[in-house]
Amino acid sequence: MKDKLNITIKVADLAPIGMSVIRKDEEAIRLAEYSVNRVWSKWMDDKPGDKTSKDVLGMVAVHFAKLYVLEQRKNEHTDDVLQHFEDELDKILLRIE
């Protein structure tokens, strides 16, 4: 079985995009495609008259990038908390021995 798949995705009203993906990532790519298109479609229905489709797609890109940055910050915070916990646990264990 091939590790890579050639797939085509359709984002907003752009031309179809062909890409090669790792088989295990296909579901995540399809979910990302669905999510972007869902937000884009909703925002297109509500867009001001002076915004083009590409303007709205840019807004969607920034929206998802913001979500990514917020998740990254949460992960960094979790890493800091875990590191602090590990340091404290090491101190306790070293005191006992």
N, C-alpha and C positions, 0 to 999 in steps of 0.2 A: 504494500500500500504506500502511495506517495505521501511524503510528509507535507508537501506544499499543494495548495489548490489555487487554480486560477478562477477568480470570481469577478463579477461585474456588479458594482453598486451604483445606485442612482441617488444623488443628493440634490435636493431642491429642484430647480429647473436647469441645472447644469447638464452637460453631456454625460452619458454613462462613463464611469471610471473603472477601467480594468486594473486588477491588482493581483499579485501573488501573495497568499497568506499561508501561515502555518495552519494546518488542519484544525488543531485544537483552538485556534483563535477565531475561526469562522463565525461561531455563534456570537462572540463579543462584537465582531465587526458588523454583523447583521443587526444586532441590537443597537449599536451606535448609529448605524444608518437609519433605522426606524426612529430612534429618539430625535435625531437632528431633523429629520423630515417632519415629524409630528410637531415639534416646536416651530419650525419654519412655516409650516402650513397654517398653524394657529396665528402666528404673528403676521403672516401675509394677510389674513382676513381682517386683522385689526390695525394694519399699518396706516400711517398718515399718507396722504396723497403724494407727498414729495419724496417718498422712499421707494427705491427700486428693489427688485428681488435680491440683487446682490447686496444692497444695503442691509436688508433684513437678514440675509445669510451671514453677513459680517457680525451683526448683533448676536445672532445665534452662536457663532464661533466664540465671541467674547463671553457669552453666558456660560458655555461649557468650559471654557478655559478658566473662568472664575471658580466654577465648581471644582475643577482639578486642583487649583491653587489652594482652595479651602481644605480639601481632603489632604493635600500634601502637608499643610500646616498641622492638621490634626495628627497625622502620622508622625511628624517630627516631635510634637508634644508627647505622644505616646512613647516614642523612643526615649525621650528625656526622662519621663516618669519611670520607665522600665530600667534605664541605666541607673537612676538614683536608687531604685529599689534593690537592684543587684549590688550596688556599692554598699548599701546599708546591710544587706544580707551577708555579704562578705565580711564586714566588720563584726557582725554578731557571731558568725561561724568561726572566725579567726580568734575571737576572744574565748570561745568555749574550748578550743583544742589545746 
